[in-house]
Amino acid sequence: MPATTSEWGRVSARVPAQVLETLELAAAMVGTPVNQFMVQTALREAERIIEQERVIRLSARDAETFIHALENPPPPSARLKAALKQHRNANSKNEDSSFDWKPRPNRV
């Protein structure tokens, strides 16, 4: 089924002549039009950046240390207990004292 006009966006950019020549040369080398080359290259880089920002890579040793810390948390410190008490007191006027937290929307 063909895409409707509302399903498409437009990207344009003004670039120095030297940059355009480089893009045209690279696009010609892989046999694609400049626009297609730019979109494919930008999309590939965008996906790489998104994965890099979303994924935390750990060595096996660091992963074990992290899992151990999650499974065996230290007891709450005096400062943490005081902060929790302050939070509860500040929210005691509300019937529901749970956090009013919402995740950030996906950037993609």
N, C-alpha and C positions, 0 to 999 in steps of 0.2 A: 504494500500500500504506500503510495507516495506521501512524503511528509508535507504538511501544510506550511504556509508561510510563517505561522506563529511558532513552529517547532524549530526554526532556524534562527541563528543570531549572526551578527556581522562583526568582523574584526578587520580593522584597517590600521596601517601605520605608515608614517612618513619616515624614511630612512635616508641617510646620506647615499650618494651615488655609489660609492665604494662598497657599502654594505649591500646594496641591491645587486651589484655585480657579483659579489661573493655568493649571495643567495641564488641568483640565477645560474651560476656555474655549478653549484652543488646540486640544485634541482635538476639541471640538465644531465649531470653525471649519474643520477639515479633514475632518470627518465620520467620525472613528474613535473607538472606545472608548478610555478613558484608558490602560488597560494596553497596548493595541496602539500607541497614540501614544508612550508612554514607551519601549517596546521598540524601535520603529523609530528614534526619535530617539537613544536611547542607542547603538544599533548603528551608526548613521551616524557618530556622533561617535567611537565606538571605532575604526571603520575609518579615519577621518581621522587619528586620533592614531597608529595603527599605521603607516600609510603615511608620515606625517611623520617618525616615528622610524626607519623602515627605509630611506628614500630620501634620498640626498644629492644636492642640486641644486647644480650649478655653472654659472657663466657659461661661455661658449665659451672665453674666455681662461683661466679657472681650470682648465677641463677639459684644455686643451692643456698647461698647466703641470704638471698632475698626471700626465698620460700621459708627458710628457717625463721627469719624475722617475722614473717606473716603468721606463721604457726605458733611462734613463741614470743609474743610481744612483751616488752618490759612492763613492769607495773607503772601505773600513772604517777608522774612526778607531782610534787606539791604545786608547781605552777600550773600544770594541766588540771589538777583538781580545783584549784582556785578559779581558773578560767571557766570550767564547766559549771561551777557553782554560780559565778557571775552571770553566765549565759542563762541558766535556769531561773535566776532571780529576775533578770531583765525580761524574760518571756513568761513569767508566772501569771501575768495579767491576761495572757491569751489562753483560751481553752486548750488549744493544741500547741504544745511547746516543741513540736518537732521542727527541724530546720526547714525553712522555705527555700529549698535549693532546687534549681532546675538546670539540667545540662545545657551547655551551649549548643546551638544548632550546628549541624554539619556544615562545613565550609564548601563542600562539593555539591 
